Amino acid sequence: MADPATQLHQNRYREWLEMYAGAEYQTLARAAEAALDDQFIRRGGDGRFASLAANFSLAARLEAEFWANGAGGAR
């Protein structure tokens, strides 16, 4: 909307442009952006390492127990 080339007069998309450029939508968009950033911090990248490490540790322990039980039963 700030672009000087934007023509609103007789523009069939005027209502659409004004809605997305309006304060209400911009506030909603900023809130959604902040929520996505928060999710990434908590669940992506470094924030996810502790959860992934715990899952890997559990999976490795369960697999080791599976093979230990299988080897014990085959004897």
Sine and cosine of phi, psi and omega as CSV:
sin_phi,cos_phi,sin_psi,cos_psi,sin_omega,cos_omega
0.00,0.00,-0.51,0.86,-0.02,-1.00
-0.97,0.22,-0.25,0.97,0.01,-1.00
-0.91,0.40,0.80,-0.60,-0.01,-1.00
-0.88,0.48,-0.33,0.94,0.00,-1.00
-0.99,0.17,-0.18,0.98,0.00,-1.00
-0.92,0.39,0.83,-0.56,0.00,-1.00
-0.93,-0.38,0.90,-0.43,0.02,-1.00
-1.00,-0.10,-0.48,0.88,-0.02,-1.00
-0.89,0.46,0.84,-0.54,-0.02,-1.00
0.86,0.51,0.43,0.90,0.06,-1.00
-1.00,0.02,0.86,-0.51,-0.05,-1.00
-0.91,0.42,-0.28,0.96,0.00,-1.00
-0.98,-0.20,0.21,0.98,-0.09,-1.00
-0.83,0.56,-0.76,0.64,-0.02,-1.00
-0.87,0.50,-0.67,0.74,0.01,-1.00
-0.89,0.45,-0.73,0.68,0.01,-1.00
-0.88,0.47,-0.71,0.70,0.00,-1.00
-0.91,0.41,-0.60,0.80,0.02,-1.00
-0.90,0.44,-0.75,0.66,-0.03,-1.00
-0.95,0.32,-0.45,0.89,0.03,-1.00
-1.00,0.06,-0.21,0.98,-0.08,-1.00
-0.94,0.34,0.34,-0.94,-0.06,-1.00
-0.87,0.48,-0.65,0.76,-0.04,-1.00
-0.88,0.47,-0.75,0.66,0.00,-1.00
-0.92,0.38,-0.65,0.76,-0.01,-1.00
-0.89,0.45,-0.61,0.79,0.07,-1.00
-0.90,0.44,-0.70,0.71,0.04,-1.00
-0.88,0.47,-0.69,0.73,0.00,-1.00
-0.90,0.44,-0.66,0.75,0.03,-1.00
-0.91,0.42,-0.63,0.78,0.03,-1.00
-0.91,0.42,-0.67,0.75,0.03,-1.00
-0.91,0.42,-0.65,0.76,0.04,-1.00
-0.88,0.47,-0.69,0.72,0.02,-1.00
-0.90,0.43,-0.64,0.77,0.02,-1.00
-0.90,0.43,-0.66,0.75,0.03,-1.00
-0.91,0.41,-0.66,0.75,0.05,-1.00
-0.87,0.49,-0.68,0.74,0.02,-1.00
-0.88,0.47,-0.69,0.72,0.02,-1.00
-0.88,0.48,-0.66,0.75,0.00,-1.00
-0.91,0.42,-0.68,0.74,0.01,-1.00
-0.87,0.50,-0.68,0.73,-0.06,-1.00
-0.99,0.15,-0.52,0.85,-0.15,-0.99
-0.86,-0.51,-0.12,0.99,-0.01,-1.00
-0.90,-0.44,0.25,-0.97,0.09,-1.00
0.80,0.59,-0.70,-0.71,-0.05,-1.00
-0.88,0.47,-0.53,0.85,-0.01,-1.00
-0.90,0.43,-0.35,0.94,-0.03,-1.00
-0.99,-0.12,-0.15,0.99,-0.12,-0.99
-0.86,0.50,-0.72,0.69,-0.04,-1.00
-0.86,0.51,-0.68,0.73,0.01,-1.00
-0.91,0.42,-0.69,0.72,0.02,-1.00
-0.90,0.43,-0.66,0.76,0.01,-1.00
-0.90,0.44,-0.66,0.75,0.03,-1.00
-0.91,0.42,-0.68,0.74,0.04,-1.00
-0.89,0.45,-0.67,0.74,0.01,-1.00
-0.90,0.43,-0.68,0.73,0.01,-1.00
-0.87,0.49,-0.71,0.70,0.03,-1.00
-0.89,0.46,-0.71,0.70,0.00,-1.00
-0.88,0.48,-0.68,0.74,0.01,-1.00
-0.90,0.43,-0.67,0.74,0.02,-1.00
-0.90,0.43,-0.70,0.72,0.00,-1.00
-0.90,0.43,-0.63,0.78,0.03,-1.00
-0.91,0.40,-0.68,0.74,0.03,-1.00
-0.87,0.49,-0.67,0.74,0.03,-1.00
-0.91,0.40,-0.61,0.79,0.04,-1.00
-0.87,0.50,-0.76,0.65,-0.03,-1.00
-0.94,0.35,-0.57,0.82,0.04,-1.00
-0.90,0.43,-0.67,0.74,0.02,-1.00
-0.94,0.35,-0.61,0.79,0.02,-1.00
-0.91,0.40,-0.67,0.75,-0.01,-1.00
-0.93,0.36,-0.60,0.80,0.00,-1.00
-0.93,0.36,-0.57,0.82,-0.01,-1.00
-0.98,0.20,-0.36,0.93,-0.05,-1.00
-0.99,0.12,-0.21,0.98,-0.04,-1.00
-0.97,0.24,0.00,0.00,0.00,0.00
